[in-house]
Amino acid sequence: MSYNTKNYTEQGGEKTVIGGMLEIKEGASVTGLPSAPNQAASTATNVAGLKDDLNALLLKLKDTGLMKPDTWNVSAANVNTALSEDMTANQGKVESITIEDNVITVTVPVDELIAYESLSPAQGTHKWVAILITTGLPAITAVKYNGSQLTSADADEAAAVGGQAGDIVMWLKCDEIVNQPKSFTLWSSGYPEATFTVVIAEPETEE
């Protein structure tokens, strides 16, 4: 007769596996588990205020890991509002932009793009294409991009090329990304840090 142990310790005590029931007796204590920051008692005097207090509590629970975080709903699109003749030409060459499994694929013939100088001289001269990343949030000022908090200036930059609230404008150096995909992370309170990758795909040629 064999017996399958569901609860056991392995790796010299480094790992404990609970496959059955873990019972904690009255009077026992558990240490080391995450705890959410303190939430002061609500002093709201209306429903809107109470909702804000409740949402603040939910964010604390999600950020601490005591509640499953929300799922990102990110999309990407071409920029239709151009700021210069060269930008207009490049944006018109973009055939499609898709996103699947956090991979954003921009299909564009890189050889046909025009290299022009960025409005920020430090960025240099490249074959630029701009895309809009829609975060699904009401404002990008609640988002950290590669660990840095986005600001109202970033929101204004997206708005200047037709972006809506919650959109990030991303300027792609297509001449570089075609050889080395670009990865970036997004984080916001209540959401997990997620990594996205932008790749450049050449259009398929007809035989």
N, C-alpha and C positions, 0 to 999 in steps of 0.2 A: 504494500500500500504506500503510495507516494503522497507527499503533502506539498502543495505549492504555497510558499510564503509570500504574501502580498506586501508586507511591510518589512523592509530590510535595509541594512547599511552596507555600503560598498566603498571601494577606493580607499581602504584603510580608515574609514570613518569620515572621509571628505564629503560623501554624498549619502543622503537618506532618502529612500523611495517609499512613498505611501501609496500602496495600491488598494488598500482596504480602508477601514475606518480609523480616523485619528480622534480619540476621545480625550478631552481635557477635563479633568475632574474639578469639582468646585473647590475654590481656594488656590488653584494653580495659576500661574502667570506665564505669559509668552513675551519674550523680548526680541528686539531686532526687526519686527515687522514695520513696514512704512506706516506713517500716520499723517493725516492731512493737517495743514496749518489751521490754527484756531479760527473759527468763524464766530464773530460776535453775535449776540442775540439780535434779531431783527427789530428795528424801531420804526419800520415802515408804517405809514398811516394810510396807504392806498394800495390797490392791487399792483400797480406798476412798480412801486418800490419793493413790494414783497417779491415780485417776479425777479427783479434785479438781485435781491439778496439770495434767492434760491439758486439763480444761475451762477452767482459767485461761488456758492458752496459746491455746486456740481463741478465747476472748473477745478476747484481744489482737490476734489476726490479723483478726478481724471488725471490731473497732473501728478498726483502722488502714486497712482497705480492702483487705487482702491476701487476704481470703476473703469470699465473699458472706454478708451478714448473715442472721440468721433472719427469718422473716416473722411479723408480728404476727397474732394470732388473737383479735381483739377482738369481744366481743358486748355487748349491752345488754339490760337487763330492767327491769321495773317493780319498785318497792319494795312489798312486801306487809306489812312490819312498820311500823305507824304509831306515832308518838309523841304525837299529839294528835288531837282530834276533827276539827279543820279539815284536818289532814294526811290523815286517813283518808278524808275526803270527796273531797279532790283526787285522791288516788291511785286512788280508785274510778272517777274520770272518765276515766282513761287507757284508751283503746281498744286501742292497739297501740304497740309499739316495734320498729322494724326498723333494720337497718344494711346498707348497700350502698355499695361504693366509698368507704368511710370517711365516709359521711353517715349520721348517726343521726336517724331521723325518729320523732318522738313525736306520735302522733295523739291530740288531746285538745281538747274544746270550751272554749276559753279563757274565753269569756263566762260559763260556768257554774262556773268555779273560784272559790274563796274566797281573798281576799287576807288574809294573816296575817303577823304579825311574825316574823322569823327569830329563832332561839335566839341568834344573834350580832347584837345590836342594830345594829351598824354596817352590816349587810346590808340593813336596812330592811324595809318591809312590801311584799310582792309576792304574786302568785298562784303559790305555790311548788308544784313537783312534783319528787320525788326519783327518780332512776334509778340503777341499779347498772351500772357499766362493768366488765366482766370482762376483765382484761388477758391472761389465759392464763398468767401467771407465778405461781410459788408464793407470792410476797410482793410487795406494792406498795412496800415499802421499797427495792426495787431499781429503782424507776421514778422518772423525773423528769417532772413535770407542768408544762407551760409553763416548763421550765427549772429548776424547783425540785424538790429531792429530797423525795419523800413520806416520811412518818415513821410510827412506831408509832401516833401519835395519829390519823393518817388511817386507818390500818387499824382502830383501835378505833371510829372514827366509822362506818365501813362495817359493822362487825360489829354495831353497835347497831341497825341497821335490817335485819338479816338477811343481810348480805353475808358471803361466804366469803373465805378467804385469796386474795389476788390481785385483789380487787374494790375499786373506787373508788366511793364514793357521790358523786353530782353533784346539787347542788340547782339547779334551773332556775327562773329568773325568767320564767315563761311569758308574762307580760304584756309583757315586753321582747323575748324571743327570737322571738315570733310576728312581729315586725317586723324584727328584726335577728338573724340566726342567730349562734349562739355557736361559735367555733372554739377548739380547744385542741390542744396537741402532747403526744405521749408519746415518751419515749426510755428505753432501758435498755441496758446493756452487752450487745453482741452483736446488738442490734436497731437499725435505722435510726430516725432521728427521723421520726415520722409525724404528719400533721395530720388531725384529725377535726373534723367540723362537725355541730352539733346544730341541727335545724330543727323547728319546731312546725307541724304540719298540722292544719287543722280537719277534723273528720269530714265525709264526704260526706253530703249530705242527700237523702232519698228524695223523688222527685217524685210 
